[in-house]
Amino acid sequence: MSAQVDRQTGLDALEQRLAEDLSLLELPAKPWVAERTHDGERVRDVVVIGAGMCGLAVTAKLILTGINNVVAYDAAPAGLEGPWVTFARMETLRSPKTLHGPALGLPQLTFRAWFTAQWGSEAWESLDKIPKQQWMEYLVWYRNVLDLPVRNNVRMTGIAEAGDLIALDLEGAETGRVYTRHLVLATGRSGLGGFAVPDFLDGIDRRFWAHSADDIDFTALQGKRIAVIGAGASSMDNAATALESGAASVDLLIRRKEMPRINKMTGIGSQGVVHGMHQLPDAWKWKFVDYTAASQTPPPRSSTLRVSRHPNARFLLDCGIRAVTQEAENLLIETTQQPMRYDFLIAATGFKNDFSGRPEFAALAPHIRSWSDGRYTPEMGAPREDMLASPDLGPAFEFREKIPGACPMLAHIHCFNDAAMLTHGKVSGDIPAVSAGADRLVRGITASLFAEDVETHFASLIAYDIPELQGDEWLDSTPLLNKDNAL
Ligand SMILES: Cc1cc2nc3c(=O)[nH]c(=O)nc-3n(C[C@H](O)[C@H](O)[C@H](O)COP(=O)(O)OP(=O)(O)OC[C@H]3O[C@@H](n4cnc5c(N)ncnc54)[C@H](O)[C@@H]3O)c2cc1C
């Protein structure tokens, strides 16, 4: 039997076990949301924008909870959602292979189950970290085995209020308007405001620089002097890719005097953090996130070694950038050490939560209440710009209005991505706690949909008339009562 057939047999058996588990748990739950129409068309209960890991987990959880009139749209083609096989330039995930990720408490839905079904337990034991390509393949399987309603190559381009509904404009494989009661933005790290780019790159021609999440033609960097800003995971991945593609030299320009070495939040990871962080007083939330941002997450050891093994790589510490000037054929970078010339610069400077940075959020952006709108107070600690810009979310990840009544649909738009971290903890972006985040979000949407339809549910209660007792189970003994026995 060929290895391919063996793998398929293993997967078939896994899928059979998963189906049995779902049946034992009576999942998916029976649909229970009342139907709504708009201009004669059925309205979606929930639309999810983004079918990366977070969007898939939420879509799956909604369906398992009996909210099945949902759809997830993704601008990317099927199998190319998220960073994994697009701009992620690491070889493996940073996360340990054992994390249950988006499995939603179902053992057969874990990466481990998927892997061992195909390659066996010995291969599992010898697997170190998960290759990024394999993680993407797992996500594709996850979507297929649960038969999730994902539509690819569809970009959401606009959001508008339509009475108590939300109207979404779509472009691509599906065009026009769809209406929904709730909207989940699972749009990922780059999905809310785009790239964070330092001011010193303003006006510099794009042929001299790229953001680390850009589609970079690394072959064109052969023989070139490259600068990479930063000391995070993406800095290492991009530096390593440039080196492996034949760059003449790569300098990592690192503002800090020392490399960050301790992964603080991962170090204290626990179910306490997952379920307790969002219940803490705001001052504590601020303290945790501020401290983590200040101490910075180190790049993974393997990614750092992938760079340092090249003799033409340099780690330049205490080397902040003061200014960048474009010259005829290169960049002149004024650093806190000395001026230096490079042919190309890669800004591994992350993403920002700037809702006004994306045209599809134009109708929402001015109304979204952020932590700077009164939730933050100076007693919490020093102000930090990106934290102040974090949306001030409600318990179901819903946005809040800056001015009450100015944009009521925000109460039905749920921010299930990295921007939620300050309010909700790390449950809507990274692999470790995405199932807990999806669970919290879906409980919130469930409660909201139920409350909005409470009259319908009460009417169903009144109308329900299927007897459990047939009337032949007892005799009415009242007429036989002996009045003399009365007390
Ligand atoms: C390079 C890199 C490596 C990472 N490695 C790890 C790791 O090892 N471990 C870990 O725990 N986390 C890691 N993360 C963090 C996190 O797990 C990933 O960012 C993950 O992809 C988050 O999933 P997501 O669904 O939130 O976003 P994404 O996977 O980015 O998915 C968002 C989707 O939304 C779609 N979209 C956005 N806007 C629209 C629109 N208007 N219309 C339609 N579709 C839209 C996009 O096409 C995209 O497919 C990494 C992140 C990056 C960037």
The ligand as an ORCA input file, in Angstrom:
! r2SCAN-3c Opt
* xyz 0 1
  C       4.586     35.678     10.497
  C       3.694     35.250     11.604
  C       3.982     34.103     12.343
  C       3.183     33.700     13.402
  N       3.488     32.581     14.109
  C       2.737     32.234     15.175
  C       3.030     31.081     15.982
  O       3.983     30.359     15.751
  N       2.226     30.798     17.037
  C       1.137     31.567     17.339
  O       0.440     31.265     18.295
  N       0.838     32.646     16.600
  C       1.599     33.000     15.541
  N       1.268     34.109     14.815
  C       0.129     34.929     15.272
  C      -1.246     34.395     14.827
  O      -1.423     33.048     15.169
  C      -1.440     34.567     13.353
  O      -1.346     35.924     13.031
  C      -2.791     34.015     12.859
  O      -2.776     34.051     11.461
  C      -3.961     34.783     13.401
  O      -5.118     34.295     12.800
  P      -6.278     35.270     12.348
  O      -7.377     34.430     11.855
  O      -6.540     36.244     13.429
  O      -5.668     36.154     11.158
  P      -5.206     35.728      9.723
  O      -4.718     34.344      9.723
  O      -4.297     36.803      9.257
  O      -6.537     35.771      8.847
  C      -7.205     36.974      8.547
  C      -7.887     36.802      7.220
  O      -8.767     37.911      7.024
  C      -8.835     38.163      5.655
  N      -9.328     39.525      5.469
  C      -8.854     40.655      6.046
  N      -9.597     41.717      5.652
  C     -10.564     41.234      4.824
  C     -11.645     41.825      4.106
  N     -11.887     43.145      4.171
  N     -12.437     41.036      3.353
  C     -12.220     39.689      3.295
  N     -11.204     39.073      3.955
  C     -10.401     39.835      4.707
  C      -7.425     37.956      5.160
  O      -7.395     37.644      3.785
  C      -6.928     36.804      6.040
  O      -6.954     35.561      5.381
  C       2.047     34.490     13.742
  C       1.762     35.630     12.999
  C       2.555     36.011     11.938
  C       2.196     37.259     11.191
*
